[in-house]
Amino acid sequence: MLATSTRLLRLLALLQDGRDRSGADLAERLDVTTRTVRNDVERLRELGYRVESRPGVGGGYRLGAGSELPPLLLDDDEAVAVAVGLRAAAAGTVAGIEETSLRALAKLERSLPSRLRHRVDALRAATVSAATGGPTVDAAILTTVASAIHRRERLRFDYVGHDGADSVRTVEPNRLVYTGRRWYLLGWDTERADWRTFRADRVRPRVPTGPRFPPREPPGGDAVSHVLRGVGSAAWPHPARVRVHASATTMARRLPATAGLLEAVDEQSCLLHTGGESLADLAAFLGTLDVPFEVLDPPELRDLLRRLAQRYAAAAADPTA
């Protein structure tokens, strides 16, 4: 029979898969009696784990959420994933969690066995970030907004628009969407009776939140596509609309989601709604598509491409001719 401490860890690992497990099943797996299982469950409860139990056929034991954070058991892949995620969070776009993430990462890495520490170190050494350093969002704001979404409660907040004007908005929050550069809140604006997208770094929630509301289906049934359609180009100082002579499926494999929104036209072409920090950046980006394209908007980008075409043609001319 396993020692009590080892058996408790084995029992905890079995309970963490989210399924109901009968006392007989646990007893068989641990090679103990059902009475021992009951006693071990009580020990786990004394240690702070909330082990729920349901009697009868189909019942059993399940690990629930407790009032405190007890020690966690992670398998190898889970431990590596958490370590990588914490390191990314320490340098991410959520403000106020950098130091907390580093503390949690230090605790986790101290407890990792050598074989896993080597995997984490290898990932860290082989990885570089190409993040553009978008505006950061306070973690408390994201938590407040996410809680209102989860509870389906109206959210009232102060908002700073693109023009710097302050306003107070009331929305039925639907989703938080992260594009890799910025966080956005998609919600039904009750005063305007329409869907609106808000930059989360410009949101200052007012508490308490409002009354509950019945859920609405996001436009087109896809919150991400709607947000990207609205901000994929508008979020940039220089938005653009480009017809690309390749299918949307082909371009989706080539481009990251943050490049903009792809809209299928037919099997041989699609529209790309995109943008850039400058027209020069946009021209350089479009040159990497490696397929024919036509700029529909803005006309200033077409003018720049004509000048660049002349410059490139001159550069490519034979100097001996």
C-alpha positions, 0 to 999 in steps of 0.5 A, spaced: 500 500 500 502 507 498 504 511 504 499 516 506 502 522 503 503 519 496 496 516 496 493 523 497 497 526 491 495 520 487 488 521 489 488 529 488 491 527 481 485 523 479 480 528 482 483 534 478 481 531 471 474 534 472 470 528 472 465 524 477 469 518 480 466 513 484 469 511 491 469 504 488 473 506 482 478 510 486 479 505 491 481 500 485 486 505 482 489 506 489 489 499 491 485 501 498 478 500 501 473 505 500 473 507 507 480 509 506 478 513 500 473 516 504 478 518 510 483 521 504 478 525 502 477 528 508 484 529 509 484 533 502 478 537 505 482 539 511 488 541 507 483 546 503 481 542 497 473 542 496 472 535 494 464 535 492 461 528 493 454 526 490 451 519 493 447 514 489 448 511 482 452 516 477 455 519 483 462 520 486 467 525 488 469 531 484 474 537 485 470 543 486 473 550 487 475 552 494 475 559 498 483 558 498 488 556 493 491 550 495 497 547 492 496 544 484 498 538 481 500 539 474 503 534 469 509 535 465 506 539 459 501 543 463 507 545 467 511 547 461 505 551 458 504 555 465 511 557 465 511 559 458 505 563 459 507 566 465 513 569 461 509 571 456 504 575 461 510 578 464 512 582 457 505 582 455 499 588 454 496 587 461 499 592 465 500 590 473 501 583 472 508 583 470 511 583 477 506 578 479 507 573 473 515 573 475 514 571 482 509 566 480 514 564 474 520 563 479 516 559 484 514 554 479 521 554 476 524 552 482 519 546 483 520 544 476 524 537 475 531 538 471 528 535 465 522 540 465 527 546 467 531 544 461 525 544 456 523 551 459 530 554 458 530 551 451 524 555 449 526 561 452 533 561 449 530 559 442 524 564 442 524 572 440 518 576 441 516 580 435 510 584 439 509 591 437 508 593 444 501 595 443 497 600 449 497 596 455 490 595 459 490 594 467 488 587 469 483 590 474 479 593 468 479 586 464 477 583 470 471 587 471 469 587 464 470 579 463 466 579 470 460 583 467 460 579 460 460 572 464 454 575 469 451 578 463 450 585 467 450 591 463 457 595 464 457 603 464 464 606 463 467 612 461 470 612 455 475 616 451 474 616 443 479 617 438 478 624 438 480 625 445 473 626 447 470 623 454 463 620 454 459 615 458 457 609 455 452 603 457 453 597 453 451 590 454 458 587 454 459 581 449 466 579 448 473 581 449 477 580 443 485 580 443 488 582 436 495 581 438 496 588 439 490 591 442 484 589 447 477 590 444 470 590 448 465 588 443 458 590 446 451 592 444 450 600 446 443 601 449 443 608 447 445 607 440 441 601 439 447 598 435 453 594 436 460 598 438 467 596 439 471 599 444 478 599 445 479 596 452 485 601 454 480 607 453 475 604 458 474 606 465 468 601 468 463 604 473 461 600 479 457 597 481 455 594 474 448 594 472 442 589 471 442 583 467 440 582 460 438 576 455 444 574 451 445 577 444 448 573 438 454 577 436 454 580 429 454 574 424 455 570 429 462 571 430 465 576 435 472 576 432 470 577 425 466 583 427 471 586 431 477 585 426 472 588 420 471 594 424 478 595 427 483 591 423 484 597 418 480 603 423 485 601 428 491 604 424 493 611 422 492 609 415 487 604 413 487 601 407 482 596 402 486 592 397 483 587 392 488 581 392 488 576 386 488 570 390 483 566 394 481 568 401 483 561 404 490 562 400 491 568 404 489 566 410 494 561 410 499 566 409 497 572 413 496 573 421 490 575 423 492 581 426 494 583 418 487 585 417 480 582 415 479 578 409 473 578 405 472 573 400 470 575 393 470 569 389 475 563 388 480 567 385 480 574 389 479 577 396 478 583 399 483 585 405 482 590 410 488 592 413 492 599 415 499 601 417 503 606 421 504 610 415 503 609 407 510 607 407 509 601 412 503 599 408 507 599 401 512 595 404 507 590 407 503 589 400 510 588 397 510 582 401 504 579 399 507 576 393 501 576 389 498 581 384 493 586 388 489 593 387 489 598 392 482 601 392 483 605 398 486 610 399 488 614 393 494 617 397 497 609 397 496 608 390 500 615 388 505 612 393 506 606 389 506 609 382 512 613 385 515 607 388 514 603 381 518 609 378 524 609 383 524 601 382 524 601 375 530 606 375 533 602 380 533 596 376 535 599 369 541 596 366 547 602 368 551 600 362 545 601 357 
